[in-house]
Amino acid sequence: MAVGARSGPGEPEKRPEQPADSAYDPADDTQDPDGHGNESSADGGGGKSGKHRSFWKELPLLVVIALVLALLIKTFLVQAFSIPSDSMMNTLQRGDRVLVDKLTPWFGSEPERGEVVVFHDPGGWLDDTYTPEPNALQEFLSFIGLMPSSKEKDLIKRVIAVGGDTVECKKGGKVTVNGKTLDETSYIHPGSTPCDDEPFGPIKVPEGRIWVMGDNRQNSRDSRYHQELPGQGTVSNDQVVGRAVVVAWPLGRWSTLPVPATFDQPGLNAAAAVAAAAAPAALGVAGALPIVMLRRKRLTDRQAAGQAAAQATEQVAAHSVGQTAGRTAG
């Protein structure tokens, strides 16, 4: 008789006896209908309990990695800052969140005219400003860069002039940099004047420093108002945290912060302006030098010819005198 075949038409199929506690339970998906254990559950590869244990074991590691990455990004790449005042309207409004590029300064990049930059208080700019004390959660989130800095005293302004520039603004007039007038209509707050509330200059910006102003001129305590402090209102490049590149929040105000076109006008760069002024003089010297050298050579040749003629004349005269004296003696 073949194994598993029925012994007769009326007999039920015989199965090996199973213990009562190992009977098949339809609700238990770890067993197959024959009562054998599900191998995928036994090795933890397909059971639900294995998945839960694996997730909870990995969660602390994932949190640590996320915090480390956030700290590195905040330290070396990008940091979020909150706009606390109206000094940069309408470019930036109170409550905006901006992302500041902190990477390029690591490669030696320095602030340029027209950029919106965040910088530490140079000293005395925010003495009268109240800063609320953050709670422990705010301090932690600020530390890792997931929340704008709430403890450090930072400011945000637009760079108008850099080291070596001469900047000036007379009442009723416009801001000039190295003698070039700035067209500020694209970013200055509507209704504001360039400097009627606080005219200044001319001021020579020291090397390694910048002159900054807010876009809302009549509501901005910028470089103009701190000329009595060390630095005469300028800010050291070392105090600059980075350039604000994006308005990230609220989403309805998302936008980039490009450099206005007026800062790209020819001749604005002080070094370029000096070079441009010196170029005609240099060309003139280069063109005149051969002429001067040729003239000097001709003059030298004439002098040499004159000396030779004089010597010849003296020799002839001496010879004539000798002949005359010989005849007289004879």
DRENDO-1510 file (C-alpha; in Angstrom, 1 decimal, always signed):
<recs>
REC; n; res; u; v; w
REC; 1; MET; +0.0; +0.0; +0.0 .
REC; 2; ALA; +1.4; +3.4; -0.9 .
REC; 3; VAL; +2.1; +5.8; +1.9 .
REC; 4; GLY; -0.7; +8.3; +2.3 .
REC; 5; ALA; -3.3; +6.4; +0.3 .
REC; 6; ARG; -6.7; +5.5; +1.7 .
REC; 7; SER; -7.1; +1.9; +2.9 .
REC; 8; GLY; -10.7; +1.8; +1.9 .
REC; 9; PRO; -13.5; +3.9; +0.5 .
REC; 10; GLY; -15.1; +4.5; +3.8 .
REC; 11; GLU; -12.2; +5.0; +6.1 .
REC; 12; PRO; -11.1; +8.4; +7.1 .
REC; 13; GLU; -7.6; +9.5; +6.3 .
REC; 14; LYS; -5.2; +8.7; +9.2 .
REC; 15; ARG; -2.8; +11.4; +10.4 .
REC; 16; PRO; -0.1; +11.3; +13.0 .
REC; 17; GLU; -1.3; +12.2; +16.4 .
REC; 18; GLN; -0.5; +15.7; +17.6 .
REC; 19; PRO; -0.3; +17.0; +21.2 .
REC; 20; ALA; -3.3; +18.9; +22.3 .
REC; 21; ASP; -1.3; +22.1; +22.9 .
REC; 22; SER; +0.1; +22.1; +19.4 .
REC; 23; ALA; -3.2; +22.1; +17.5 .
REC; 24; TYR; -3.4; +24.4; +14.6 .
REC; 25; ASP; -4.9; +27.7; +15.4 .
REC; 26; PRO; -6.3; +29.6; +12.4 .
REC; 27; ALA; -5.5; +32.9; +14.1 .
REC; 28; ASP; -1.8; +32.1; +14.6 .
REC; 29; ASP; +0.0; +33.0; +11.4 .
REC; 30; THR; +3.3; +31.6; +12.7 .
REC; 31; GLN; +2.1; +28.1; +12.0 .
REC; 32; ASP; +1.2; +26.4; +8.8 .
REC; 33; PRO; -2.0; +24.3; +8.6 .
REC; 34; ASP; +0.0; +21.1; +9.5 .
REC; 35; GLY; +1.0; +22.6; +12.9 .
REC; 36; HIS; +4.6; +23.4; +11.9 .
REC; 37; GLY; +6.2; +26.6; +12.9 .
REC; 38; ASN; +6.6; +29.4; +10.4 .
REC; 39; GLU; +10.4; +29.6; +9.7 .
REC; 40; SER; +10.3; +33.2; +8.7 .
REC; 41; SER; +8.9; +34.1; +12.2 .
REC; 42; ALA; +11.5; +31.9; +13.9 .
REC; 43; ASP; +14.5; +33.8; +12.5 .
REC; 44; GLY; +13.0; +37.2; +13.0 .
REC; 45; GLY; +12.9; +38.0; +9.2 .
REC; 46; GLY; +9.1; +38.1; +8.8 .
REC; 47; GLY; +7.5; +38.3; +12.2 .
REC; 48; LYS; +5.9; +41.6; +13.3 .
REC; 49; SER; +7.5; +41.5; +16.8 .
REC; 50; GLY; +11.0; +41.3; +15.2 .
REC; 51; LYS; +10.3; +44.5; +13.2 .
REC; 52; HIS; +9.2; +46.4; +16.2 .
REC; 53; ARG; +12.3; +45.4; +18.2 .
REC; 54; SER; +14.6; +46.4; +15.4 .
REC; 55; PHE; +13.0; +49.9; +14.9 .
REC; 56; TRP; +13.1; +50.8; +18.6 .
REC; 57; LYS; +16.8; +49.7; +18.8 .
REC; 58; GLU; +17.8; +51.8; +15.8 .
REC; 59; LEU; +15.7; +54.9; +16.8 .
REC; 60; PRO; +18.3; +56.4; +19.3 .
REC; 61; LEU; +21.0; +56.0; +16.7 .
REC; 62; LEU; +18.9; +57.7; +14.1 .
REC; 63; VAL; +18.2; +60.6; +16.5 .
REC; 64; VAL; +21.9; +61.0; +17.3 .
REC; 65; ILE; +22.9; +61.0; +13.6 .
REC; 66; ALA; +20.2; +63.6; +12.8 .
REC; 67; LEU; +21.3; +65.9; +15.6 .
REC; 68; VAL; +25.0; +65.6; +14.6 .
REC; 69; LEU; +24.1; +66.4; +10.9 .
REC; 70; ALA; +22.0; +69.3; +12.0 .
REC; 71; LEU; +24.8; +70.7; +14.2 .
REC; 72; LEU; +27.3; +70.3; +11.3 .
REC; 73; ILE; +25.0; +72.0; +8.9 .
REC; 74; LYS; +24.4; +74.9; +11.3 .
REC; 75; THR; +28.1; +75.3; +12.0 .
REC; 76; PHE; +29.5; +75.0; +8.5 .
REC; 77; LEU; +26.7; +75.3; +5.9 .
REC; 78; VAL; +23.4; +77.1; +6.6 .
REC; 79; GLN; +21.8; +78.6; +9.7 .
REC; 80; ALA; +18.3; +80.0; +10.1 .
REC; 81; PHE; +17.8; +83.5; +11.6 .
REC; 82; SER; +14.6; +85.4; +12.5 .
REC; 83; ILE; +13.9; +89.0; +11.5 .
REC; 84; PRO; +13.0; +90.8; +14.8 .
REC; 85; SER; +12.5; +94.4; +13.4 .
REC; 86; ASP; +11.3; +96.5; +10.5 .
REC; 87; SER; +14.8; +97.9; +9.6 .
REC; 88; MET; +15.0; +95.8; +6.3 .
REC; 89; MET; +11.5; +96.4; +5.0 .
REC; 90; ASN; +10.2; +95.7; +2.4 .
REC; 91; THR; +13.0; +93.3; +1.5 .
REC; 92; LEU; +12.6; +91.5; +4.9 .
REC; 93; GLN; +9.6; +91.8; +7.2 .
REC; 94; ARG; +9.3; +91.2; +10.9 .
REC; 95; GLY; +8.9; +87.5; +11.6 .
REC; 96; ASP; +10.5; +86.3; +8.4 .
REC; 97; ARG; +13.0; +83.4; +8.6 .
REC; 98; VAL; +16.1; +83.7; +6.4 .
REC; 99; LEU; +18.7; +81.1; +5.6 .
REC; 100; VAL; +22.3; +82.3; +5.9 .
REC; 101; ASP; +25.1; +80.8; +3.9 .
REC; 102; LYS; +28.0; +80.1; +6.2 .
REC; 103; LEU; +30.0; +78.0; +3.8 .
REC; 104; THR; +31.6; +80.5; +1.5 .
REC; 105; PRO; +33.4; +82.5; +4.2 .
REC; 106; TRP; +35.3; +79.3; +5.1 .
REC; 107; PHE; +36.9; +79.5; +1.6 .
REC; 108; GLY; +38.0; +83.1; +2.0 .
REC; 109; SER; +35.0; +84.8; +0.5 .
REC; 110; GLU; +34.4; +88.3; +1.9 .
REC; 111; PRO; +31.2; +90.4; +1.9 .
REC; 112; GLU; +30.4; +92.2; -1.3 .
REC; 113; ARG; +28.4; +95.4; -2.1 .
REC; 114; GLY; +24.7; +94.8; -2.3 .
REC; 115; GLU; +24.6; +91.6; -0.2 .
REC; 116; VAL; +22.3; +91.2; +2.8 .
REC; 117; VAL; +24.5; +89.9; +5.6 .
REC; 118; VAL; +24.1; +88.8; +9.2 .
REC; 119; PHE; +26.8; +89.9; +11.6 .
REC; 120; HIS; +27.5; +89.9; +15.4 .
REC; 121; ASP; +27.1; +93.1; +17.3 .
REC; 122; PRO; +30.4; +95.0; +16.8 .
REC; 123; GLY; +29.9; +96.5; +20.2 .
REC; 124; GLY; +27.4; +99.0; +21.4 .
REC; 125; TRP; +24.9; +98.6; +18.6 .
REC; 126; LEU; +22.3; +96.6; +20.6 .
REC; 127; ASP; +23.0; +97.8; +24.1 .
REC; 128; ASP; +19.5; +99.3; +24.4 .
REC; 129; THR; +17.8; +96.3; +22.7 .
REC; 130; TYR; +15.8; +93.9; +25.0 .
REC; 131; THR; +16.5; +90.2; +24.3 .
REC; 132; PRO; +14.1; +87.8; +25.9 .
REC; 133; GLU; +15.6; +84.8; +27.8 .
REC; 134; PRO; +15.0; +81.6; +25.8 .
REC; 135; ASN; +13.8; +78.4; +27.6 .
REC; 136; ALA; +15.8; +75.2; +27.6 .
REC; 137; LEU; +14.1; +73.8; +24.5 .
REC; 138; GLN; +14.7; +77.0; +22.5 .
REC; 139; GLU; +18.3; +77.0; +23.5 .
REC; 140; PHE; +18.8; +73.4; +22.4 .
REC; 141; LEU; +17.0; +73.9; +19.1 .
REC; 142; SER; +19.0; +77.1; +18.5 .
REC; 143; PHE; +22.3; +75.2; +19.3 .
REC; 144; ILE; +21.7; +72.6; +16.7 .
REC; 145; GLY; +20.4; +75.1; +14.1 .
REC; 146; LEU; +16.7; +73.9; +14.0 .
REC; 147; MET; +15.6; +77.3; +15.4 .
REC; 148; PRO; +16.8; +80.8; +14.8 .
REC; 149; SER; +19.4; +82.1; +17.3 .
REC; 150; SER; +17.7; +83.6; +20.3 .
REC; 151; LYS; +20.6; +84.3; +22.6 .
REC; 152; GLU; +23.3; +85.8; +20.4 .
REC; 153; LYS; +22.9; +89.5; +19.5 .
REC; 154; ASP; +23.0; +89.5; +15.7 .
REC; 155; LEU; +22.0; +92.1; +13.2 .
REC; 156; ILE; +21.1; +92.0; +9.5 .
REC; 157; LYS; +21.8; +94.8; +7.0 .
REC; 158; ARG; +22.8; +95.4; +3.4 .
REC; 159; VAL; +26.4; +96.0; +2.5 .
REC; 160; ILE; +26.8; +99.4; +0.8 .
REC; 161; ALA; +30.6; +99.7; +0.7 .
REC; 162; VAL; +33.6; +97.5; +1.4 .
REC; 163; GLY; +37.2; +98.1; +2.4 .
REC; 164; GLY; +38.9; +100.8; +0.3 .
REC; 165; ASP; +35.6; +102.4; -0.8 .
REC; 166; THR; +34.6; +106.0; -0.2 .
REC; 167; VAL; +30.9; +106.3; +0.7 .
REC; 168; GLU; +28.9; +109.5; +1.1 .
REC; 169; CYS; +25.3; +110.8; +1.2 .
REC; 170; LYS; +24.2; +114.4; +1.5 .
REC; 171; LYS; +20.8; +115.5; +2.7 .
REC; 172; GLY; +18.4; +115.5; -0.2 .
REC; 173; GLY; +20.8; +113.5; -2.3 .
REC; 174; LYS; +21.6; +109.9; -3.0 .
REC; 175; VAL; +24.2; +107.5; -1.7 .
REC; 176; THR; +27.5; +107.5; -3.7 .
REC; 177; VAL; +30.2; +104.9; -3.6 .
REC; 178; ASN; +33.6; +105.9; -5.1 .
REC; 179; GLY; +31.8; +108.8; -6.8 .
REC; 180; LYS; +29.1; +106.6; -8.4 .
REC; 181; THR; +25.5; +107.3; -7.5 .
REC; 182; LEU; +23.5; +104.3; -6.4 .
REC; 183; ASP; +20.0; +103.7; -7.8 .
REC; 184; GLU; +18.3; +102.2; -4.7 .
REC; 185; THR; +14.7; +102.2; -5.9 .
REC; 186; SER; +14.6; +98.4; -6.3 .
REC; 187; TYR; +15.2; +97.7; -2.6 .
REC; 188; ILE; +14.8; +100.8; -0.5 .
REC; 189; HIS; +11.5; +101.0; +1.5 .
REC; 190; PRO; +8.9; +103.0; -0.4 .
REC; 191; GLY; +8.7; +106.5; +1.0 .
REC; 192; SER; +12.2; +106.3; +2.6 .
REC; 193; THR; +14.9; +108.8; +1.6 .
REC; 194; PRO; +18.5; +107.6; +1.2 .
REC; 195; CYS; +19.8; +109.5; +4.2 .
REC; 196; ASP; +17.8; +112.6; +5.0 .
REC; 197; ASP; +17.5; +111.5; +8.6 .
REC; 198; GLU; +21.3; +111.0; +9.0 .
REC; 199; PRO; +23.5; +112.4; +6.2 .
REC; 200; PHE; +27.2; +111.3; +6.4 .
REC; 201; GLY; +30.5; +111.3; +4.7 .
REC; 202; PRO; +32.6; +111.2; +2.8 .
REC; 203; ILE; +33.9; +108.2; +4.7 .
REC; 204; LYS; +36.8; +106.0; +3.7 .
REC; 205; VAL; +36.0; +102.4; +4.7 .
REC; 206; PRO; +39.1; +100.7; +6.2 .
REC; 207; GLU; +40.4; +97.5; +4.6 .
REC; 208; GLY; +38.8; +94.4; +6.0 .
REC; 209; ARG; +35.6; +96.2; +7.1 .
REC; 210; ILE; +32.2; +97.1; +5.6 .
REC; 211; TRP; +29.7; +99.9; +5.7 .
REC; 212; VAL; +26.1; +98.6; +6.2 .
REC; 213; MET; +22.7; +100.3; +6.0 .
REC; 214; GLY; +19.1; +99.1; +6.4 .
REC; 215; ASP; +16.6; +99.2; +3.5 .
REC; 216; ASN; +14.1; +101.0; +5.7 .
REC; 217; ARG; +16.4; +104.0; +6.2 .
REC; 218; GLN; +14.2; +106.0; +8.5 .
REC; 219; ASN; +13.8; +103.0; +10.8 .
REC; 220; SER; +17.4; +101.5; +10.8 .
REC; 221; ARG; +20.1; +102.1; +13.4 .
REC; 222; ASP; +22.9; +101.3; +10.9 .
REC; 223; SER; +26.5; +102.4; +10.3 .
REC; 224; ARG; +25.4; +106.0; +10.2 .
REC; 225; TYR; +24.4; +106.1; +13.8 .
REC; 226; HIS; +27.5; +104.5; +15.3 .
REC; 227; GLN; +30.4; +106.6; +13.9 .
REC; 228; GLU; +31.4; +107.5; +17.4 .
REC; 229; LEU; +32.2; +103.9; +18.3 .
REC; 230; PRO; +35.4; +102.0; +17.5 .
REC; 231; GLY; +35.4; +101.4; +13.8 .
REC; 232; GLN; +33.5; +104.6; +13.1 .
REC; 233; GLY; +30.4; +102.8; +12.2 .
REC; 234; THR; +32.0; +100.1; +10.0 .
REC; 235; VAL; +31.9; +96.4; +10.8 .
REC; 236; SER; +34.8; +94.0; +10.7 .
REC; 237; ASN; +34.6; +91.2; +8.1 .
REC; 238; ASP; +35.4; +88.8; +10.9 .
REC; 239; GLN; +32.1; +89.7; +12.6 .
REC; 240; VAL; +30.1; +88.6; +9.6 .
REC; 241; VAL; +28.3; +85.3; +10.1 .
REC; 242; GLY; +27.3; +84.9; +6.5 .
REC; 243; ARG; +25.1; +86.1; +3.6 .
REC; 244; ALA; +21.3; +85.8; +3.7 .
REC; 245; VAL; +20.4; +84.0; +0.5 .
REC; 246; VAL; +16.8; +82.9; +0.9 .
REC; 247; VAL; +13.6; +83.9; +2.7 .
REC; 248; ALA; +12.4; +80.5; +3.8 .
REC; 249; TRP; +9.4; +81.3; +6.0 .
REC; 250; PRO; +6.5; +82.0; +5.7 .
REC; 251; LEU; +6.1; +80.0; +2.6 .
REC; 252; GLY; +4.1; +82.7; +1.0 .
REC; 253; ARG; +7.1; +85.0; +1.1 .
REC; 254; TRP; +9.7; +82.5; -0.2 .
REC; 255; SER; +12.2; +84.3; -2.3 .
REC; 256; THR; +15.9; +84.7; -3.0 .
REC; 257; LEU; +18.0; +87.7; -2.0 .
REC; 258; PRO; +20.1; +88.7; -5.1 .
REC; 259; VAL; +22.5; +91.6; -5.4 .
REC; 260; PRO; +20.7; +94.6; -6.9 .
REC; 261; ALA; +21.9; +95.6; -10.4 .
REC; 262; THR; +23.1; +99.1; -9.3 .
REC; 263; PHE; +26.1; +97.5; -7.6 .
REC; 264; ASP; +27.2; +96.1; -10.9 .
REC; 265; GLN; +27.6; +99.4; -12.6 .
REC; 266; PRO; +31.0; +100.1; -14.3 .
REC; 267; GLY; +33.6; +102.0; -12.3 .
REC; 268; LEU; +32.0; +101.3; -8.9 .
REC; 269; ASN; +34.9; +99.2; -7.7 .
REC; 270; ALA; +37.5; +101.5; -6.1 .
REC; 271; ALA; +40.5; +99.6; -7.4 .
REC; 272; ALA; +39.0; +99.5; -10.9 .
REC; 273; ALA; +38.3; +103.2; -10.7 .
REC; 274; VAL; +42.0; +103.9; -9.7 .
REC; 275; ALA; +43.2; +101.6; -12.5 .
REC; 276; ALA; +41.0; +103.3; -15.0 .
REC; 277; ALA; +42.3; +106.7; -14.0 .
REC; 278; ALA; +45.9; +105.5; -14.1 .
REC; 279; ALA; +45.6; +103.8; -17.4 .
REC; 280; PRO; +45.8; +106.9; -19.6 .
REC; 281; ALA; +48.8; +108.2; -17.7 .
REC; 282; ALA; +50.5; +104.8; -18.0 .
REC; 283; LEU; +49.9; +104.8; -21.7 .
REC; 284; GLY; +51.1; +108.3; -22.1 .
REC; 285; VAL; +54.3; +107.5; -20.2 .
REC; 286; ALA; +54.8; +104.3; -22.3 .
REC; 287; GLY; +54.3; +106.3; -25.5 .
REC; 288; ALA; +56.5; +109.2; -24.5 .
REC; 289; LEU; +59.4; +107.1; -23.3 .
REC; 290; PRO; +60.8; +106.2; -26.8 .
REC; 291; ILE; +60.5; +109.8; -27.9 .
REC; 292; VAL; +62.4; +111.0; -24.9 .
REC; 293; MET; +65.1; +108.4; -25.4 .
REC; 294; LEU; +65.5; +109.3; -29.1 .
REC; 295; ARG; +65.7; +112.9; -28.3 .
REC; 296; ARG; +68.4; +112.3; -25.7 .
REC; 297; LYS; +70.3; +110.2; -28.1 .
REC; 298; ARG; +70.2; +112.9; -30.8 .
REC; 299; LEU; +71.3; +115.5; -28.2 .
REC; 300; THR; +74.2; +113.3; -27.1 .
REC; 301; ASP; +75.2; +112.8; -30.7 .
REC; 302; ARG; +75.1; +116.6; -31.4 .
REC; 303; GLN; +77.2; +117.3; -28.3 .
REC; 304; ALA; +79.7; +114.7; -29.4 .
REC; 305; ALA; +79.9; +116.2; -32.9 .
REC; 306; GLY; +80.3; +119.7; -31.4 .
REC; 307; GLN; +83.1; +118.6; -29.2 .
REC; 308; ALA; +84.9; +116.8; -32.1 .
REC; 309; ALA; +84.6; +120.0; -34.2 .
REC; 310; ALA; +86.0; +122.1; -31.5 .
REC; 311; GLN; +88.9; +119.9; -31.0 .
REC; 312; ALA; +89.6; +119.9; -34.7 .
REC; 313; THR; +89.4; +123.7; -34.8 .
REC; 314; GLU; +91.9; +123.9; -31.9 .
REC; 315; GLN; +94.3; +121.5; -33.6 .
REC; 316; VAL; +94.1; +123.6; -36.9 .
REC; 317; ALA; +94.7; +126.8; -35.0 .
REC; 318; ALA; +97.6; +125.4; -33.1 .
REC; 319; HIS; +99.2; +124.1; -36.3 .
REC; 320; SER; +98.8; +127.6; -38.0 .
REC; 321; VAL; +100.4; +129.3; -35.0 .
REC; 322; GLY; +103.3; +126.9; -35.2 .
REC; 323; GLN; +103.9; +127.6; -38.8 .
REC; 324; THR; +103.7; +131.4; -38.4 .
REC; 325; ALA; +106.2; +131.2; -35.5 .
REC; 326; GLY; +108.6; +129.2; -37.7 .
REC; 327; ARG; +108.6; +131.7; -40.5 .
REC; 328; THR; +109.2; +134.6; -38.2 .
REC; 329; ALA; +112.2; +132.9; -36.7 .
REC; 330; GLY; +113.6; +132.2; -40.1 .
</recs>
